[in-house]
Amino acid sequence: MADGEEHEKAAKEIRDVFRILEEQALGEDDFFGGNEIGLADLALGFIASSFGVIEQVVGVKVVLHATEFPRLCNWINKFRENPAIKKSLHPDKMFVFYKQRREMILASRP
């Protein structure tokens, strides 16, 4: 919800969290618990399902790069392509939701 320097600080904090997921939580498997979607994948699924949409709404495209986070990006792609997940993703609706939410928060700032 920030601008300028606050954007950069928030982006760095998000990258730090992604680095932990990349280096410590994801192994060589497709998903957090192995080669099938499990509870951890579902709990973290908001990253895979909404991250690109949030970047569009905020106007930031520098947080999640495949060169910096190859395993996390692979997980996102595999998660999104799972038939059960894919049919429930609605990027257009999520964009509208996050855009309205951001506008509401920005309007309430002093």
Order of alpha helices (4+ residues) and beta strands (2+ residues): alpha-alpha-alpha-alpha-alpha-alpha
